Amino acid sequence: MKRGIPAALLLGMLMCVGCITTAPPDPTKMTVKAAPYLPPPPPLVTPDRITPTNGHLIAQSLTDELDYEARLATMPAP
């Protein structure tokens, strides 16, 4: 009983100040975070595109594709 009255008074004061509210949040004041910009995916690497002359470029394209997939995996779900 000795702790109940001060706790109720403290809770009442906090509600008057606005720190604690029993009202639901106002949907008109809520903002929606925009999804981070993600560039379009690079073209897929297929075995028929690889030749001895462009092997280095295709390896770089494959690295870009894997990096894109990793960025997609780390993005938060909408």
N, C-alpha and C positions, 0 to 999 in steps of 0.2 A: 504494500500500500504506500509505503514511503517513497518508492521509486516510481510508482504509477502516475501520481499526480504531476511530478516534474516532467516526466516523459510526455504526458499528454499536453502539458503547457508548451514544451519545446516543440512538439509536433505542430501544435496550433500556430505558434509564432512562425515556424518555417513555412506553413501553408499560407499565412497572411503575406509573407514577404514574397512568395512566389517560387521558392526553392523546390517545393514539393507541390504537385498538383494532382487532382483527382480527375480532371477533365481529359478527354481524349485529345490527341494532337490535332492541330488544325491542318487539314490537307491542303489548304490554299497557300500556306506558308512553306510547305515542304518543297525542296528543290531536288531535282533528279540529276545525279552526276552523269555527265556525258562519258560514254565509253572512250577509252584512249584510242587515238588514231593508230590503225595498223595498216601498213601499205598492202597492196594486193600481193598474193603469193607469187613467188617466182615460177617460171615455167618448169614443169616436171622434167627430171632427167631420166631418159630412157636409154637402154643399151644400143639402140640403132642410131642414136645421135653421136656416139663416141667414135672418133677416128684417131689415128696416130698424131695428126697435126693439131687437133683441138682438145687433146686429153687434159691439158692444164686448165683450159677454160671450163670444161665440163666438170672437173673436180671442184673448181670454185663455185660453179652453179649448184653442185650437190651440197657444198658447205652452206651456201645461202639458203637452200631449201631446208636443211636440217636446223639452221638457226631460226628460220621462220616458224617451224614446228615447235621449237623450244619456247619461243615467245608466246605462241598460242597456248601452250600448256601452263605457262606461268600467269596468264591473265585471269583476273577474277571472273567468276561466272556472273552473267547479267541477272 
